[in-house]
Amino acid sequence: MVFYDRSADKYFLTKSTLVAKAVNLPTIDWEDGNTYPLVNVEQECGDRRRRSGAEVQRSLRAQVIRRTFRKDRKTRRKERT
């Protein structure tokens, strides 16, 4: 099967499990002279936000601070009783 990424304007020849549905798909003549089913896809890199290393470190620091605060709060409650 040939996948055409419209956003990047690139074609990819690969194996796929969509071969069973290939009867209903348009075809394309590939560089090797064979005809393959064509699947149009559009991949957007902005679908999912990726966090940078600095953001992950800030998040981990915040988790540590929260856990420490909770632990201290529980310790102070035990001391009162």
N, C-alpha and C positions, 0 to 999 in steps of 0.2 A: 504494500500500500504506500501511496505517496501522500504525505501530509503537507499542506500548504499553509504556512503561517502568514496571514495577511498583514499583520502589524509589522513583521520584519521583512516581508516580501522574499521569503526563502522556502524552498522545497526540500523535503526530507523523505528519503526512501527507507522504509523500515518494515519489519514484520509487525503484524497486529492481529488481535483477536476479532477485529471488525470484519474479517474476510467473509463471514457468513452473511453480512448485510451488504456486501460489495456489489450485489446484483443491482441494487437501486442507486448506486453512486455513479457520478460521472467518471470518465476515464481520462488518462493522460498518457501520451507516448513519452517514455523516459529515454535517457541518453543511451542506454544499452540496446535500444530498439524494441523493447517489450512494452506492452500496454498494461498499466496498473490502475486500480481504482484510486480516485482522488478524494481526499477529505480536507475540507477547508476548516481551519481553526484560527482563533485569534487569541494569542497569549499576551496578557497584559502583566507587566512586572509590578504594577501598582496595586494589584489585588490585595496583597497581604503585606502589611508593614513589617519590615524586618528591623530588629533592634540591634544597634551597634554595641560593641564591647563596653563602651563607657556607660551606656544606658543599662546594660545588664549588671555592671558593677554597682551602679547607684541603687538599682533595685535590690540587689543582694544586701547592700549596706542597710537599706531601709528595713529589710526583713530582720536583720540582726538587731537593729535598734528596737524594733517593735517587740521581738521576743525577749530582749533584755528588760524592757520596760514592764512587760507582763510578768516576767519572773520576779522582778523586784516588787511589784505590786502584790503578788501572792505572798511573798516573804513578809512584807509589812503587815498584811492581814493576819498572818499566823502569829506574829509578834504581839499584836494587840490582844489576842485571846489568851 
